[in-house]
């Protein structure tokens, strides 16, 4: 879940098989741990290092 929180919701939504229901389930699981998807700010770099 920690690694998932490093990604923006729209990035996860582009994965094969990831639809609205999957996003909703992941958001609930993240929220249960006090986390959320990364929030993209205006002008943020798309090449952020991850993991």
C-alpha positions as CSV (number, residue, x, y, z in Angstrom):
1,X,0.0,0.0,0.0
2,X,2.9,2.4,0.7
3,X,4.1,1.9,-2.9
4,X,0.6,2.4,-4.3
5,X,0.3,5.7,-2.5
6,X,3.4,7.0,-4.4
7,X,1.3,6.9,-7.6
8,X,-1.5,9.2,-8.8
9,X,-4.9,7.8,-9.3
10,X,-4.9,8.4,-13.0
11,X,-1.6,6.4,-13.3
12,X,-3.2,3.4,-11.7
13,X,-6.4,3.7,-13.7
14,X,-4.3,3.3,-16.9
15,X,-3.2,-0.2,-15.9
16,X,-4.8,-3.1,-17.8
17,X,-7.9,-4.4,-16.0
18,X,-8.1,-1.5,-13.6
19,X,-11.6,0.1,-13.8
20,X,-13.7,2.3,-11.6
21,X,-14.5,-0.5,-9.2
22,X,-10.8,-1.4,-8.7
23,X,-9.9,2.2,-8.1
24,X,-12.7,2.5,-5.6
25,X,-11.5,-0.6,-3.7
26,X,-7.9,0.6,-3.7
27,X,-9.0,4.1,-2.4
28,X,-10.9,2.4,0.4
29,X,-7.9,0.2,1.3
30,X,-5.6,3.2,1.3
31,X,-8.0,5.3,3.4
32,X,-8.2,2.5,6.0
33,X,-4.4,3.0,6.5
34,X,-4.7,6.8,6.5
35,X,-3.2,7.0,3.0
36,X,-4.3,8.3,-0.4
37,X,-3.1,8.3,-4.0
38,X,-0.4,10.9,-4.7
39,X,-1.9,14.3,-5.6
40,X,-0.5,15.8,-8.7
41,X,0.2,19.5,-8.4
42,X,0.2,21.7,-11.5
43,X,3.5,21.5,-13.3
44,X,4.6,18.4,-11.5
45,X,7.3,16.4,-13.3
46,X,6.1,13.2,-14.9
47,X,9.5,11.5,-14.5
48,X,9.5,11.4,-10.7
49,X,11.6,8.6,-9.3
50,X,9.6,5.9,-7.6
51,X,10.0,2.7,-5.6
